Amino acid sequence: MSTPGFDEPAAPPARLAPDARFADRRSAGRELGRALLELASQPDLLVLGLPRGGVPVAFEVARALGAELDVLVVRKLGVPHQPEWAMGAIGAGGVIELNPHVIEAAGVGQAALERVLRHERAELQRREAAFRGEREAPRLRGRTVIVVDDGIATGASMRAALAVLRRAGPARVVVATPVAPPEAALALDLATRDFVALLQPRNFAGVGRFYQDFGQTQDDEVRDLLARSRGAPDAGSAGADRTGNPHRSMP
């Protein structure tokens, strides 16, 4: 099975630092793709990456499964004085997931919360335009959807993603990630068969420590990977295909 845009040779494994499991996001994605191969037989399979860091992982998963690739844009709501501490997340269609315990513990008032919401809503709209352009969003209803991120920490972004997806009526949603805390599936209210994590360490202390290279993924890389998955020659032609049809070549 081959898929346009996915046919370049896979990179050789990189040497890992002693405390890292994955060389980088794409290396993690290749390993995650192998763990998900049983889903390759699902008809009309869709892989959605959470931008930005989830997209390189999702690219390799989609390539391994011969599946359509797209993005699902959500935005974490960071505590104002400590933005990596998630107090919630937002997604398309007005989805808002808030963690009142974090908001209270961090002492975030309503005015500060509203400022964060305004900023992140604007960024969500910017990223939707940057990554999709004029392309239509993929059809979700009745499909098996694998939603991929480069790791799950608090789970706020993934909860927002799941809320968006469940409104759209997919037949099945599977969450897949290279690394997550042991309690992640329970916290996300997912059945065991619908949650795949390569690592669930008891001493989880952040996603980045499990990667040798965890540099920030840039907008251009996201656009390039999406264009390559569709068989487009470069990211500049990302708006050319507006059909919303899967780009899946059959044997």
N, C-alpha and C positions, 0 to 999 in steps of 0.2 A: 504494500500500500504506500502511495506517495501523495504528497500534497504540495501544490504550487507554493513556492516561497520557503519551504521547509527542507529542501533537498541538499543544502550544502553539507559537507562532512561535519560531524560533531567534533567539537574541540577535544583534544586529549585531556585526561584528568590532570589537574594542576596539583603541585605539591602543597599539602596543607600545613598551616602553622599547627604547633602541638595542641593548642586549645580550640581549634576550629574543626568542624565537621565538613563544611562545604567550602569549596574554593571561592565561589561567587554565586550569584543568583541563578545564572544559567546552568551551572553545574548542579545546583540543587534541583532545578527544574528537570534536568535529565533523569536524575534519580527518582524524583517524584513521578515522572511519567512512567517509568518502569513499574512503579508500585500501583499504578492505575490502569495497567494494560487490560485488565478484565472488562473495563468499560468501553474499550475500543469497538466492540461489536454493537454498541447501542446506536440505533439509527438516529440521525439528526442531532448528533452530539454537539454541544456548544461549551467552549471553555472561556470563562470570563476572568480577566486579571484585574486586580484592584491597583489602579495607578498610584504612584508610579512604580514602586518597587516590586509589586506583584506581577507586572507584565513580563519581564524577562523570564521569570519562573513559569508563567502561564504559556509563553511562547514555546518553551521546550516540552511542556505537557501536551499542548495541542499538536505539536509536531509528532510526538511519540504515538498519539492516538489517532492521527489523521483527522483532526476535528477542526471546526471553524473556531477562530479566535476573535475576541472582541474585548472591550473594557467595560467595567462597571464602576463608575466614578462615585466614590463616597469621600467624605472629609471628616477626619478626627477633629473633635473640639478639645483643644488643649487648655489646661489651666493657664490663665494669663501669665503668671510669674514662673510657670514651669510647664512649657508647652508640650513636653513629651508625656506628661501625666494626663491621660485622657479622662475627660469628664462626660464624654458622650461622642456622638458622631451624627452626621447628616447624610442623606442620600437623595436621589432624584425623586420627584413627585412629592416633595415636602416631608419626607421621612425624617424624623428626629428621634434619636435614642439618647436619653440622658441618664447619668448615674448620680442620683441625689446624694448618695453617701460620699462620693468624691467631691461633689460641689460643696457640701456642708463641711467636710474635713478641710478643704482648701480655702474656705471662707470666701467663696465667689458669690458676689451679690448679683441681683437681677440686672443691673446696668452693665456690669462687666460681662455677664453671660450674653446679653444682647449684642454687645460689641463684637464678641467672638463669633456669634452666629452670623452677623452681617458680613464680617470678613470672610468666613468660610463659605457662605452661600455664594459670594462673588467669585471665590476661587473655584468652587465646584462648577459654576457656569463657564468660567474661563477654560477649565480643563476639558469639559464636555466639548466645547468648540475647538480646542486645540487638538484633541485626539480623534474626534469623529468628523469634524468639518461638516460637510453637507450630506454625509452618508446617513442613511436611516439606521436607527437602533435595531439590533437583531430581534427577530421574533423569539419570544420566550415561551409562550403558551404551548403546553403539551410536550416540551422538549426535556431531555436530560441535560442539566446544566452543572458543570463543575466550576466552582468559584475558587480562585487561587490567590493567595497572598504570599509574601516572602517569609512571613512568620505571624504568629498571633501572640499578643502580649495581654492587654486588657480585654480584647475581644470587641471593643466598641465599634470599630470600623466594620468588622465582619457582621455584627448584629444589625447594623444599618443596612449592609448589603443584603442580608437575608430578608429583612423587612421589605426592601424594594422588590426582590425577586418573588417573594410569596404573593405579592399583589398581582403579579403578572401571570400566575397560574402555570408554572412549569410542571411537568410530570414528576420530576425528581430533582432535588438539589443535593449535590455532594460538595462539601468543603474540603479542600486539599491544601496542605501547607508543609513546608519542610520541618518547621519546629513550632511547638506550642506547649503550654503548661499541661500537666496531667489532667486538670479539671476542665479543659477547654470544651470538649464535646458536651459535657453536662451543662456548662455555663451557656452554651449556644443552643441548648435544647435540641440536640441532634442525636439520632440513633447511631449506634456504633458503626453500622454499615455505611452511613452517610458522612463519616468524618475520617479523613486520612491524614495522619501526621507522621513523618519519618522519625522524628524525635519528640519525646515528651519527658524531658528530664525533671527529676524532682527538685533539683537545685536551679530551676529556671530563673534567670536574672536578666532577661532582655534578649531580643532576637539577634542583635548584632554580634554578640560574642560567639555565635555558632558559625560565623562566616569569616574567612580570611580577608575577603574584599567585600565590604558592606558600604561602599561609597554610594552617594546619592544618585539615583537614577534620574536622568534628565528628560525633559519633554521630547527632545529630538530622538532619543533612543526609543521612547515609547512609540512615537510616530513611525520610526523606521521599522520596528519589529511588526507593527500592525500592517504596514504596507507590504513587507516581505511575506507575511502570512497569507496575504491575498494575492500574491504573485505580482504585485505592482513593482515597477523597476526601482522606485525610490519613494521616500516619504512625501515628496512634492506632488505625487499623483494620488495621494491618499483619498482624495474626494472623488476619484474617477468612478468607482463602483458604487452605485446607489441602489442596487437591487435588494441587498440584504440577504442574498442567497448564500448558502454554505459554499466554501471553496474546497471541496473534498473530492479528491480523485479516487475513483474506485479501481480495484485491481483489474 
